[in-house]
Amino acid sequence: MFVALVLFVVLYAILSTSIVRQLEDERFSYRENLVWAVFQIQRQFFVIQRNVEAALGRDGISDEAVEKILLDYEILVSRAYLLRDGDGFKVLFSIPEVVSLIELIETQIEKTDLALSKAENSEAKLTELYRLLEPLDDALQQAVVRTTNFVSVYNANNISSLKTDIQSLSYLFFVGVVVMAVLTGFMIRQRQRVFAADIAAQKARQEQEVIEEAADYAKMHALGTLAGGVAHEINTPAQYIQNNLEFLSDSFSDLVGSIQRDGSDQSVRLTLEKDKLDFLTEEIPMALDESIQGLNRIAEIVRGIRKFAHPDNDAIELISIAEEIDTAITLTRSQVKHIADLELDMQPNLIEVNGRRNHLSQALINLIVNASQAIQERGQRRGSIKLSVNSDDKNVYIRLRDNGGGVPEELRDRIFDYFFTTKERGVGTGQGLPICRKLIQDDFNGDLTLSSDNAGGAEFVIRLPKPEQKILQESSEKMDAGPRDLNALHP
């Protein structure tokens, strides 16, 4: 756009300069007073004629008077030659009378010069001069009249052309001003759009940073909410592991204490009652199995917390829906088990989806905790939470339904607004559902909605688009290559 503006200004300058130069070079040529040039010849002719008549009417002709008349004759000749050869008078030769006048003047000058050279005295010179110049009278008169008419028409045409050129220059100037104003406005508008785009991008980046910080806060808030239950979940297996270890320690002491060595052959004999031995034989393996199960349970909980709080990366990748759901159920089990029964109905062979690892489990944890709180607020003895997963050709749908109090009709349009909450101060921040929806929309290109079927509680639906077939094939190839790589590392 800047280049177009520069080109227009250059073109405008060239056209304006051309018109002005044309006005200066051509349209003011009428300033040469063509009538005045012919009239000066006629006037000089009258002067010569009058002086000759005056000199011949006197008794004596003085040399001084003759010299003056001959000087006037020379002036007439010079003016005639100037009209013939001058650059400013060429246009006059388009008038036939002027051409005839110049030819007649040249002829008479030749005759006059010859006659003056042959004259014997001053009176003869004056007589011949008067006689030979006499034919110029009518020719001069016609030339003056025709030149006057011609110049009038010529100047009128020039003035008309001058007006046209001035109008063209005015129009060009007006168009130039309008175009420059439009281009300037367009450039200012473009600059404003670029500036607005920069502001919008900056605002979007700031909003994204705020949302990411809010998501991290929500994650930590969820962990804080679940901390007591998770600690209890870890404490229970840890307690019976401790009990089992104490039992194993006592049993080991009993076994060691019942060993007796006889003689020098170092043989040993176990002095333990049969009932006691049968009891230890049966209980020790059970204690070991329970301890292993407890350690596995603790490891499972710790692994879920670590995956939730510290994801391996923040890149978009194929993630397992089953793993994300398993993490969410593991971390919310202690929150839910005393309030409601959590039922999972998952479609077999469920495919992976594109997204950021850990964000789906974060959204599910928030929804499960909200469902348990809704059931608890309703005051019913035992509630029900159903988590179902199915899919169609394009999307995977995760539905979470509870039989709590549901969402009032007047609040259905506000539950996804930031900082809107119906919970007491300190219990909710009003960021959980909006952040969950933002995570699903931004990280999975999906959506989180509240189902219109609100009979007997509330149902939230997470829609996750299925990845393209090419991405699934590449992921499958990587999974097939995985075991071979592991075998190569560990033969």
C-alpha positions in Angstrom: 0.0 0.0 0.0 2.9 2.4 0.8 4.4 1.6 -2.7 1.0 2.3 -4.3 0.8 5.7 -2.5 4.4 6.6 -3.6 3.7 5.6 -7.2 0.5 7.7 -7.2 2.3 10.8 -5.8 5.1 10.4 -8.5 2.5 10.1 -11.3 0.6 13.0 -10.0 3.7 15.2 -9.9 4.6 14.2 -13.4 1.2 15.0 -14.8 0.9 18.3 -12.9 4.4 19.4 -14.1 3.6 18.5 -17.7 0.4 20.6 -17.6 2.1 23.5 -16.0 4.9 23.4 -18.5 2.5 23.2 -21.4 0.7 26.3 -20.0 4.0 28.2 -19.8 5.4 27.1 -23.2 2.3 27.1 -25.5 -0.8 28.5 -24.0 0.7 32.0 -23.3 2.1 32.6 -26.8 -0.7 35.0 -27.5 1.2 37.4 -25.1 3.2 38.4 -28.2 1.2 41.3 -29.5 0.9 40.3 -33.1 -1.4 43.1 -34.0 1.1 45.5 -32.5 3.9 44.2 -34.8 1.9 44.8 -38.0 0.6 48.1 -36.7 4.1 49.3 -36.0 5.0 48.7 -39.6 1.9 50.6 -40.7 2.7 53.4 -38.2 6.3 53.7 -39.5 4.9 53.8 -43.1 2.6 56.8 -42.1 5.5 58.6 -40.4 7.7 58.3 -43.6 4.8 59.3 -45.8 4.0 62.4 -43.6 7.6 63.5 -43.4 8.2 63.1 -47.1 5.1 65.2 -47.9 6.2 67.9 -45.4 9.8 68.0 -46.9 8.5 68.2 -50.5 6.1 71.0 -49.5 8.9 73.3 -48.3 10.9 75.6 -50.6 14.1 73.9 -49.8 15.0 70.4 -48.7 17.6 70.2 -46.0 20.1 67.4 -45.8 19.1 66.9 -42.2 15.4 66.3 -43.1 16.5 63.8 -45.8 18.7 61.9 -43.4 15.9 61.7 -40.9 13.4 60.3 -43.5 16.0 57.8 -44.7 16.5 56.7 -41.0 12.7 56.2 -40.7 12.9 54.1 -43.9 15.6 51.9 -42.4 13.4 51.5 -39.3 10.5 50.4 -41.5 12.8 47.9 -43.2 14.1 46.5 -39.9 10.6 46.1 -38.5 9.5 44.3 -41.6 12.5 41.9 -41.5 11.9 41.3 -37.7 8.3 40.4 -38.5 9.5 38.0 -41.2 12.3 36.3 -39.2 11.2 36.6 -35.6 10.2 33.4 -33.7 7.3 35.1 -32.0 5.6 36.0 -35.3 5.6 32.7 -37.2 1.9 32.2 -36.4 1.2 35.3 -38.5 2.2 33.5 -41.7 -1.0 31.5 -41.4 -2.8 34.8 -42.5 -2.7 35.2 -46.3 -2.8 39.0 -46.1 0.3 39.1 -43.9 2.2 36.8 -46.3 1.2 39.1 -49.2 2.2 42.1 -47.2 5.7 40.7 -46.4 6.3 39.8 -50.0 5.1 43.2 -51.2 7.3 44.9 -48.7 10.4 42.9 -49.8 9.7 43.7 -53.4 9.2 47.4 -52.7 12.4 47.5 -50.6 14.5 46.2 -53.4 13.0 48.7 -55.8 13.4 51.5 -53.3 17.0 50.7 -52.6 17.8 50.6 -56.3 15.9 53.9 -57.0 17.6 55.7 -54.1 21.0 54.6 -55.3 20.3 56.1 -58.7 18.6 59.4 -57.6 20.6 62.5 -58.4 19.5 64.8 -55.6 17.6 64.8 -52.3 14.2 65.8 -53.9 14.5 62.9 -56.4 15.2 60.4 -53.5 12.2 61.6 -51.6 10.0 61.5 -54.6 11.0 57.9 -55.5 10.7 56.8 -51.9 7.2 58.2 -51.6 6.1 56.6 -55.0 7.5 53.2 -54.3 6.1 52.9 -50.7 2.6 54.1 -51.8 1.4 50.6 -52.7 2.0 49.4 -49.2 -0.9 51.5 -47.9 -3.8 49.2 -48.8 -1.8 46.0 -48.0 -0.9 47.3 -44.5 -4.6 48.2 -43.8 -5.9 44.8 -44.8 -3.1 43.0 -42.9 -3.9 45.0 -39.7 -7.6 44.2 -40.0 -7.1 40.5 -40.7 -4.4 40.2 -38.0 -6.8 41.8 -35.5 -9.5 39.3 -36.3 -7.1 36.4 -36.3 -5.6 37.3 -32.9 -9.0 37.7 -31.4 -10.0 34.2 -32.4 -6.5 32.8 -31.6 -6.6 34.2 -28.1 -10.1 33.0 -27.5 -9.1 29.5 -28.4 -6.0 29.7 -26.2 -8.0 31.0 -23.3 -10.5 28.1 -23.8 -7.6 25.6 -23.9 -6.1 27.3 -20.9 -9.3 27.0 -18.9 -9.6 23.3 -19.9 -6.0 22.7 -18.7 -6.6 24.6 -15.5 -9.8 22.5 -14.9 -7.9 19.3 -15.6 -5.2 20.4 -13.2 -7.9 21.2 -10.6 -9.6 17.9 -11.1 -6.3 16.1 -10.9 -5.5 18.0 -7.7 -8.9 17.1 -6.3 -8.6 13.5 -7.3 -5.1 13.4 -5.8 -6.2 14.8 -2.5 -9.1 12.4 -2.4 -7.0 9.4 -3.3 -4.3 10.4 -0.9 -6.9 10.9 1.8 -8.4 7.5 1.1 -5.0 5.8 1.0 -3.9 7.5 4.1 -7.2 6.5 5.9 -6.7 2.9 4.6 -3.1 2.8 5.9 -4.2 4.2 9.2 -7.0 1.6 9.3 -4.6 -1.2 8.5 -2.2 0.1 11.2 -5.1 0.2 13.6 -6.0 -3.4 12.7 -2.4 -4.5 13.1 -2.3 -2.7 16.5 -5.7 -4.2 17.5 -4.4 -7.7 16.4 -1.3 -7.2 18.5 -3.4 -6.1 21.5 -5.8 -9.1 21.0 -2.8 -11.5 20.7 -1.3 -10.0 23.8 -4.6 -10.3 25.6 -5.0 -13.9 24.4 -1.6 -14.7 25.7 -2.3 -13.1 29.0 -5.7 -14.9 29.2 -3.9 -18.2 28.4 -1.3 -17.6 31.1 -4.1 -16.8 33.6 -6.0 -19.9 32.6 -2.8 -22.0 32.9 -2.1 -20.6 36.3 -5.8 -21.1 37.3 -5.5 -24.7 36.0 -2.4 -25.3 38.1 -4.2 -23.8 41.1 -7.3 -25.9 40.5 -5.0 -29.0 40.2 -3.4 -28.2 43.5 -6.8 -27.4 45.0 -8.0 -30.8 43.9 -5.0 -32.5 45.5 -5.6 -30.5 48.7 -9.2 -31.6 48.7 -8.3 -35.2 48.2 -5.2 -35.1 50.5 -7.0 -36.3 53.6 -8.7 -39.2 51.8 -5.5 -40.1 50.0 -3.6 -40.2 53.3 -6.3 -42.5 54.7 -6.1 -44.7 51.7 -2.3 -45.0 52.1 -2.6 -45.3 55.9 -4.9 -48.4 55.7 -2.6 -50.7 53.7 0.4 -49.3 55.6 -1.3 -50.2 58.9 -1.9 -53.9 58.0 1.5 -54.1 56.4 2.9 -53.0 59.8 0.7 -55.5 61.6 1.8 -58.3 59.2 5.4 -57.4 59.7 5.0 -57.5 63.4 3.3 -60.9 63.1 6.1 -62.1 60.9 8.7 -60.8 63.3 7.1 -62.6 66.3 6.6 -65.8 64.2 10.3 -65.7 63.2 11.3 -65.3 66.9 9.1 -68.3 67.8 10.7 -70.4 65.1 14.2 -69.4 66.1 13.5 -70.1 69.8 12.1 -73.6 69.0 15.3 -74.7 67.3 17.5 -77.1 69.4 20.9 -78.5 68.4 21.8 -82.1 69.4 25.3 -83.6 69.6 28.4 -82.7 67.6 26.8 -83.3 64.2 25.2 -79.9 64.5 21.8 -81.4 63.6 18.8 -79.3 64.7 15.4 -80.3 66.1 12.3 -78.1 66.0 10.5 -78.2 69.3 7.2 -76.6 68.3 3.7 -77.8 68.8 1.9 -79.1 65.8 -1.0 -76.7 66.1 1.4 -73.8 66.3 3.3 -75.0 63.3 0.1 -75.5 61.3 -1.0 -71.9 62.2 2.3 -70.4 61.1 2.4 -72.4 57.9 -1.1 -71.1 57.0 -0.8 -67.4 58.3 2.7 -66.5 57.2 2.0 -66.8 53.4 -1.2 -64.9 53.9 0.6 -62.1 55.7 3.2 -61.9 53.0 0.4 -61.7 50.3 -1.5 -59.0 52.2 1.7 -57.0 52.6 2.5 -57.2 48.9 -1.0 -56.2 48.0 -0.8 -53.3 50.4 2.5 -52.2 48.9 1.0 -52.4 45.4 -2.0 -50.4 46.6 0.3 -47.7 48.0 2.4 -47.7 44.9 -0.7 -47.3 42.8 -1.9 -44.3 44.8 1.5 -42.7 44.7 1.8 -43.3 41.0 -1.5 -41.7 40.4 -0.6 -38.6 42.4 2.7 -38.3 40.6 1.1 -38.6 37.2 -1.5 -36.1 38.1 0.8 -33.5 39.8 3.9 -33.9 37.6 3.1 -34.9 34.0 6.0 -36.1 31.9 5.5 -33.5 29.2 3.0 -30.9 28.1 2.9 -31.8 24.4 -0.1 -32.8 22.4 0.0 -36.6 22.0 -2.1 -39.7 21.8 -3.2 -40.5 25.4 -5.1 -43.4 26.8 -8.6 -42.6 28.0 -8.6 -45.8 30.2 -5.4 -44.6 31.9 -6.8 -41.1 32.5 -10.0 -42.6 33.9 -8.1 -45.0 36.1 -6.0 -42.1 37.6 -9.1 -40.1 38.3 -10.9 -43.0 40.0 -7.8 -43.9 42.0 -7.4 -40.4 43.4 -11.1 -39.9 44.2 -11.8 -43.3 45.7 -11.4 -42.1 49.2 -13.6 -39.0 48.5 -16.4 -41.1 47.0 -16.5 -44.5 48.7 -18.3 -43.3 51.9 -20.8 -41.2 49.9 -21.7 -43.0 46.7 -21.1 -46.1 44.6 -19.0 -45.4 41.6 -20.0 -47.5 38.6 -17.8 -47.6 35.5 -19.2 -48.7 32.1 -16.5 -48.5 29.5 -16.7 -49.5 25.9 -14.1 -52.3 25.1 -11.2 -51.6 22.8 -11.5 -47.8 23.2 -9.1 -45.9 21.0 -6.8 -43.2 22.2 -7.4 -39.5 21.6 -5.2 -36.4 20.9 -4.6 -34.2 23.9 -2.3 -33.3 26.8 -1.6 -36.0 29.2 -3.1 -35.5 32.7 -5.6 -32.8 31.7 -8.5 -35.3 31.0 -8.0 -36.9 34.5 -8.0 -33.4 36.0 -11.4 -32.6 34.5 -12.7 -36.0 35.5 -11.5 -35.6 39.1 -13.3 -32.3 39.3 -16.5 -33.7 38.0 -16.4 -36.7 40.3 -15.7 -34.6 43.4 -18.5 -32.2 42.4 -20.9 -35.2 42.0 -20.0 -36.5 45.4 -20.5 -33.1 47.0 -23.9 -32.7 45.3 -24.9 -36.1 46.7 -23.6 -35.2 50.1 -25.5 -31.9 50.1 -28.7 -33.6 49.2 -28.4 -35.6 52.5 -29.3 -39.0 51.0 -27.8 -42.0 52.7 -26.1 -43.6 49.8 -25.7 -42.1 46.3 -24.8 -43.3 42.9 -22.2 -42.0 40.4 -22.1 -43.6 36.9 -19.2 -43.1 34.6 -19.9 -44.4 31.1 -17.7 -44.2 28.0 -18.8 -44.9 24.4 -18.1 -43.6 20.9 -19.4 -43.1 17.4 -17.6 -42.6 14.1 -16.2 -39.2 15.0 -16.2 -38.7 18.7 -15.7 -40.4 22.1 -18.3 -39.5 24.8 -17.6 -39.6 28.5 -20.8 -39.2 30.5 -20.8 -38.7 34.3 -24.2 -38.9 36.0 -25.0 -38.5 39.6 -28.3 -38.7 41.6 -27.6 -35.5 43.6 -29.7 -32.4 43.7 -29.0 -31.5 40.0 -28.6 -28.0 38.6 -31.5 -25.5 38.9 -32.8 -24.4 35.6 -32.0 -20.7 36.3 -28.3 -21.6 36.9 -27.7 -23.9 33.9 -26.4 -21.0 31.8 -24.0 -19.8 34.4 -22.2 -22.9 35.8 -19.4 -22.5 33.2 -18.8 -18.8 34.1 -15.5 -18.1 35.8 -15.8 -17.5 39.6 -19.5 -18.4 39.7 -20.2 -20.9 42.5 -23.1 -21.8 44.7 -20.9 -23.4 47.4 -20.0 -21.7 50.6 -16.9 -19.5 50.9 -13.8 -21.6 51.2 -15.4 -24.6 49.7 -15.5 -23.6 46.0 -13.8 -20.9 43.9 -16.0 -21.0 40.9 -13.1 -22.0 38.6 -13.5 -25.8 38.4 -16.1 -26.3 35.6 -14.8 -23.3 33.5 -11.2 -24.6 33.7 -12.4 -28.2 32.9 -14.2 -26.9 29.8 -11.2 -24.8 28.8 -8.9 -27.8 29.1 -11.2 -30.0 27.0 -11.7 -27.4 24.4 -8.1 -26.2 24.1 -6.2 -29.5 24.7 -8.5 -31.9 23.0 -10.5 -29.8 20.6 -13.6 -31.2 22.3 -16.2 -29.8 24.6 -17.7 -30.2 28.1 -21.5 -29.6 28.4 -24.3 -30.2 30.8 -26.9 -32.6 29.5 -30.4 -31.4 29.0 -31.6 -34.5 30.8 -31.5 -33.4 34.4 -34.1 -35.8 35.9 -32.8 -37.2 39.1 -29.5 -35.4 39.3 -27.0 -34.0 36.7 -25.2 -35.4 33.8 -22.0 -33.9 32.3 -20.8 -35.0 28.9 -17.2 -34.7 27.6 -16.9 -35.0 23.8 -13.5 -35.9 22.5 -12.8 -36.0 18.7 -11.2 -39.2 17.4 -7.8 -38.8 15.9 -7.2 -39.3 12.2 -6.5 -42.8 10.9 -3.0 -41.8 9.9 -2.1 -40.8 13.5 -3.6 -44.0 14.9 -1.5 -46.0 12.4 1.7 -44.2 13.4 0.9 -44.7 17.1 0.3 -48.4 16.5 3.6 -48.8 14.8 5.4 -47.1 17.7 3.6 -49.4 20.1 4.6 -52.5 18.0 8.2 -51.3 18.0 8.3 -50.8 21.7 8.6 -54.4 22.9 11.4 -55.1 20.4 13.3 -52.1 21.7 12.8 -53.3 25.3 14.0 -56.8 24.4 17.0 -55.4 22.7 17.9 -53.5 25.8 17.2 -56.4 28.2 18.1 -59.7 26.5 
